[in-house]
Structures are given as C-alpha cells and as structure tokens.
Amino acid sequence: MIQNVCDSDFGSVIKNRNQELLDSFGSHLRKLRKHRGMSQEELAYEADIPISQVGRIERGEINVTISTLYLIAKAMNMELKDLVNFR
C-alpha cells in the first residue's frame, strides 16, 4: 500500500511510501549481507555510509536512494540489478 503524506510546510509536496516494499527490501538486504558473512558495520564501512543507515534500511524505516543502493551493491561485490531483484 502506498501512503501519500502532505507536508503542510511545503504546500502540496507528496511523499510516496510503500512500506511493504521497504520491509521486503530490508529483509532481502539483511539475508544477502548475512549470506556474505558481513556485519552491518562492515557493510557500512565498505559502502562508506553510516552504520545507522544500514540498520534503518534493513528495518524498512527509510526509502533508500539509487545512489546508496549502488554503493551497497558495490560494497557487496554484486550488480545493482541483482541487489534489487528480490520480489
């Protein structure tokens, strides 16, 4: 389900968020990371992103950018297309 949220400070800005998709991707990322024997800390270091961001992605708390997905894929020695092929 996609939620539309209107931020009154910015007028009619709409944010689309598919929580089921975020949760599914987070679970997928956690499985891939563990399969490779990487800790969240190791992944964060290799991808040059904050460790807290890895946890937030895996818990489905944030809508990750394509740039961050690219860094994560590179850190895990995989193609971006393979990282996002989880459904």
C-alpha positions in Angstrom: 0.0 0.0 0.0 1.3 3.4 -0.9 0.8 6.2 1.6 0.5 9.8 0.5 1.6 12.3 3.0 1.2 16.0 2.6 3.7 18.2 4.4 2.0 21.5 5.3 5.3 23.4 5.5 5.9 22.8 1.8 2.4 23.1 0.5 1.4 20.2 -1.8 4.6 18.1 -1.6 3.6 14.5 -1.7 5.8 11.6 -0.5 5.0 8.2 -1.7 6.0 5.3 0.6 5.3 1.6 0.1 6.0 0.1 3.5 5.6 -3.5 2.3 8.2 -2.9 -0.4 10.6 -1.2 2.1 10.2 -4.1 4.5 10.8 -6.7 1.8 13.9 -5.0 0.5 15.2 -4.6 4.0 14.8 -8.3 4.7 16.4 -9.1 1.4 19.4 -6.9 2.1 19.8 -8.5 5.6 19.8 -12.0 4.1 22.3 -11.1 1.4 24.6 -9.4 3.9 24.5 -12.3 6.3 25.0 -14.8 3.5 28.2 -12.9 2.7 29.3 -13.1 6.3 29.2 -9.3 6.7 28.2 -7.3 9.7 26.2 -4.1 9.4 29.4 -2.3 10.4 31.4 -4.0 7.7 28.8 -3.2 5.1 28.6 0.4 6.2 32.4 0.8 6.1 32.7 -0.8 2.6 29.8 1.3 1.2 31.0 4.4 3.0 27.6 5.0 4.6 26.6 5.5 8.2 26.1 2.2 10.1 22.8 3.6 11.4 21.6 3.9 7.7 22.3 0.2 7.1 20.1 -0.7 10.1 17.4 1.7 9.1 17.3 0.3 5.5 17.1 -3.3 6.8 14.3 -2.4 9.2 12.4 -0.7 6.3 12.5 2.7 8.1 13.9 4.7 5.1 13.3 5.0 1.4 16.9 4.4 0.2 18.2 6.4 -2.8 19.5 4.8 -6.0 23.0 6.2 -5.2 23.1 4.4 -1.9 21.8 1.2 -3.5 24.7 1.5 -5.9 27.2 1.9 -3.1 25.7 -1.1 -1.2 25.9 -3.3 -4.3 29.5 -2.3 -5.0 30.4 -3.0 -1.3 28.8 -6.5 -1.6 30.6 -7.2 -4.9 27.4 -7.5 -6.9 25.5 -5.8 -9.7 22.9 -3.2 -8.7 20.3 -5.2 -10.7 20.9 -8.3 -8.6 20.6 -6.3 -5.4 17.2 -5.0 -6.3 15.9 -8.3 -7.7 14.0 -9.5 -4.6 10.3 -9.9 -5.3 
